[in-house]
Amino acid sequence: MSRARVAILGAGAMGTLYGYALAEQNDVTMVDVRADVIESIAQRGLLVDDQRPRRVEATRDPARAFGCSFMFLFVKAADTMGAVRPFTGQLNPATPIISLQNGLGNEEAIKVALGGKVPLVLGVTTEGALAVGHGHSRHITVGATLLGSGGASAATLQSVAKLLEGGGLSASIAYDIRPHLWGKLLVNAAINPVAALLDRRNGAITEDPDATELARAVALEVAAVARALRISLPTADPWEYVRETVTATFEARNSMTLDLEAKRRTEIEQINGAIVAAGRRAGIATPFNEALLRLVKAKERSSID
């Protein structure tokens, strides 16, 4: 059986998790801009938990992945355009681009860079991973990946689902992925910045009554914007949807919390910022989302300075 050539852009916690899973039956190339990360992966391979390492190609040069038959994006949303632009005109037109990223705007950035007819697969995943070293992740939540079309055919969606399942990752296909993308946005907007500003695990959202009320208000704003845009959410009760996610990830420190802790840029613009922008277009006020946007951006500046 022939091995597929899989490129993974972004060798953080989730890129490492998926790269490791896919490397057993496929030829995986990890692409990342960080020299120390690439050096570690090249020397040791990818690791998940205490399992044996798996060898992959690791490079900072996107050209080494031009011949891939599948390309997964795990870079931060703000870095999507820069990550995919080197692939313009270099990929087989049939190569699926799979985005399992946070926030809004990834689809538009990919299509601007690669063309509007690119076979784009959009998805959400409940798999959870924590980076414990370069190219080394802890698999903290065993979940599932839901895929949908952002321009990909039904056959392409099936091929991506089969690829993931071959790596031991649960995958399924949604007729319409957009409600699920907005469901993920709802959860991220309500949980991530509140826990990040408190510098606490996700469980703080339901443990502290003020954090609860703030997260609830954010969730209701997201739902109001979605309703105005005629976007269905995967739930009739947005706060209950958020609360269930908090329960499922109670002990976890989310990516925004970890970014602020490490003095890295967060995805606040693509999460709460995207809600604020969408609210303005729809004529819906989003003061709680805007307050969190400004507070996290101020925290970013103070941390980096």
ChimeraX attribute file (.defattr): number of C-alpha atoms within 10 A of each C-alpha:
attribute: neighborCount
match mode: 1-to-1
recipient: residues
	/A:1	4
	/A:2	7
	/A:3	12
	/A:4	16
	/A:5	19
	/A:6	23
	/A:7	26
	/A:8	24
	/A:9	26
	/A:10	23
	/A:11	29
	/A:12	22
	/A:13	24
	/A:14	25
	/A:15	25
	/A:16	29
	/A:17	25
	/A:18	22
	/A:19	31
	/A:20	24
	/A:21	22
	/A:22	24
	/A:23	21
	/A:24	16
	/A:25	15
	/A:26	19
	/A:27	18
	/A:28	28
	/A:29	23
	/A:30	28
	/A:31	26
	/A:32	23
	/A:33	15
	/A:34	13
	/A:35	11
	/A:36	11
	/A:37	20
	/A:38	21
	/A:39	16
	/A:40	16
	/A:41	24
	/A:42	17
	/A:43	12
	/A:44	15
	/A:45	21
	/A:46	28
	/A:47	24
	/A:48	24
	/A:49	15
	/A:50	9
	/A:51	8
	/A:52	10
	/A:53	16
	/A:54	18
	/A:55	20
	/A:56	22
	/A:57	19
	/A:58	27
	/A:59	21
	/A:60	16
	/A:61	13
	/A:62	19
	/A:63	13
	/A:64	15
	/A:65	25
	/A:66	18
	/A:67	15
	/A:68	19
	/A:69	18
	/A:70	22
	/A:71	25
	/A:72	21
	/A:73	24
	/A:74	25
	/A:75	25
	/A:76	18
	/A:77	24
	/A:78	19
	/A:79	14
	/A:80	23
	/A:81	20
	/A:82	13
	/A:83	23
	/A:84	21
	/A:85	17
	/A:86	16
	/A:87	16
	/A:88	13
	/A:89	12
	/A:90	13
	/A:91	21
	/A:92	13
	/A:93	13
	/A:94	13
	/A:95	18
	/A:96	24
	/A:97	24
	/A:98	25
	/A:99	24
	/A:100	21
	/A:101	23
	/A:102	22
	/A:103	26
	/A:104	21
	/A:105	17
	/A:106	22
	/A:107	21
	/A:108	15
	/A:109	20
	/A:110	23
	/A:111	19
	/A:112	15
	/A:113	19
	/A:114	23
	/A:115	14
	/A:116	14
	/A:117	11
	/A:118	20
	/A:119	22
	/A:120	26
	/A:121	24
	/A:122	24
	/A:123	25
	/A:124	21
	/A:125	18
	/A:126	15
	/A:127	17
	/A:128	19
	/A:129	24
	/A:130	23
	/A:131	18
	/A:132	14
	/A:133	13
	/A:134	21
	/A:135	29
	/A:136	28
	/A:137	25
	/A:138	19
	/A:139	17
	/A:140	14
	/A:141	14
	/A:142	12
	/A:143	13
	/A:144	15
	/A:145	18
	/A:146	19
	/A:147	26
	/A:148	25
	/A:149	21
	/A:150	23
	/A:151	19
	/A:152	20
	/A:153	15
	/A:154	12
	/A:155	9
	/A:156	18
	/A:157	24
	/A:158	16
	/A:159	14
	/A:160	20
	/A:161	19
	/A:162	16
	/A:163	19
	/A:164	18
	/A:165	16
	/A:166	16
	/A:167	17
	/A:168	13
	/A:169	18
	/A:170	18
	/A:171	20
	/A:172	17
	/A:173	17
	/A:174	14
	/A:175	9
	/A:176	13
	/A:177	20
	/A:178	20
	/A:179	16
	/A:180	22
	/A:181	23
	/A:182	21
	/A:183	23
	/A:184	24
	/A:185	22
	/A:186	27
	/A:187	23
	/A:188	24
	/A:189	28
	/A:190	32
	/A:191	30
	/A:192	25
	/A:193	28
	/A:194	26
	/A:195	21
	/A:196	22
	/A:197	15
	/A:198	13
	/A:199	17
	/A:200	17
	/A:201	21
	/A:202	26
	/A:203	20
	/A:204	20
	/A:205	27
	/A:206	19
	/A:207	11
	/A:208	10
	/A:209	11
	/A:210	12
	/A:211	18
	/A:212	19
	/A:213	13
	/A:214	17
	/A:215	27
	/A:216	22
	/A:217	18
	/A:218	29
	/A:219	26
	/A:220	18
	/A:221	25
	/A:222	30
	/A:223	24
	/A:224	18
	/A:225	23
	/A:226	22
	/A:227	14
	/A:228	15
	/A:229	15
	/A:230	9
	/A:231	14
	/A:232	16
	/A:233	20
	/A:234	16
	/A:235	14
	/A:236	10
	/A:237	12
	/A:238	21
	/A:239	21
	/A:240	13
	/A:241	17
	/A:242	25
	/A:243	21
	/A:244	12
	/A:245	18
	/A:246	21
	/A:247	13
	/A:248	14
	/A:249	17
	/A:250	17
	/A:251	14
	/A:252	18
	/A:253	18
	/A:254	21
	/A:255	19
	/A:256	24
	/A:257	24
	/A:258	18
	/A:259	15
	/A:260	22
	/A:261	13
	/A:262	11
	/A:263	16
	/A:264	15
	/A:265	19
	/A:266	21
	/A:267	25
	/A:268	26
	/A:269	21
	/A:270	22
	/A:271	26
	/A:272	31
	/A:273	22
	/A:274	20
	/A:275	29
	/A:276	25
	/A:277	18
	/A:278	19
	/A:279	22
	/A:280	13
	/A:281	12
	/A:282	15
	/A:283	12
	/A:284	20
	/A:285	17
	/A:286	23
	/A:287	14
	/A:288	20
	/A:289	28
	/A:290	18
	/A:291	15
	/A:292	22
	/A:293	24
	/A:294	15
	/A:295	16
	/A:296	24
	/A:297	18
	/A:298	12
	/A:299	17
	/A:300	19
	/A:301	14
	/A:302	10
	/A:303	14
	/A:304	12
	/A:305	7
